[in-house]
Amino acid sequence: MIKGDESDKALPGRGQADPARLPRAASGPRPTSGAGRSRAKKGGLSAAAILGFTAAAVTLVLDQATKLYTLFVYDLPVKEPVELAPFVNLIVVWNRGISYGLFQQNSDFGRWVLIAVSILAAIGLSLWIRRAAGRVLALSLGLIVGGALGNVIDRLAYGAVFDFIQLHVGSWSWYVFNVADAAIVAGVFGLLYDSFVLDRQRTR
């Protein structure tokens, strides 16, 4: 047993570590873990965030491609109405409101307000995607962002949103919508599912 007054004395060859025998890891920064390297290579985005932004990009491209083809290649304004199925028609509707014709705006001021609100919402949801941990949540947010930006492009280019898919039963017609509208609705349902089903499972 070492006495208290002798414990601080350095004995020759003892009590002092030889620097040459120190482990290499102690003299430098620790290597980055595999997960850290993976996140760094991906620009700091998680797999869920990448899925969300991919969904937004695919939705935006698909929405604009279908609109451009229907308007300028298929020339729907000349051929309408076109019956695709007993309950699905293609018609031309210029929507000056939000999705599914709600909150119609007939002035330029109202149009620019909708554009500004949609862009701000897309930015806010994009920031949410970056922090999203769940894939369902990120995917749902991405669908909404892509749909919102798709309709913003319409308002900037045409002054209104181009809707062309009509669901109906006999003479009763439901809303006329487009790919962006369908993506937004799917995204909202995804958010509800994540909040009321998956979130409860995570907290158990």
Secondary structure as UniProt FT lines:
FT   TURN            4..8
FT   TURN            12..13
FT   HELIX           19..21
FT   HELIX           24..27
FT   HELIX           34..41
FT   TURN            42..44
FT   HELIX           47..68
FT   HELIX           69..73
FT   HELIX           76..79
FT   STRAND          82..85
FT   TURN            86..87
FT   STRAND          88..95
FT   HELIX           99..101
FT   HELIX           108..131
FT   HELIX           135..158
FT   STRAND          161..169
FT   TURN            170..171
FT   STRAND          172..177
FT   HELIX           179..193
FT   HELIX           194..198
FT   HELIX           199..202
//
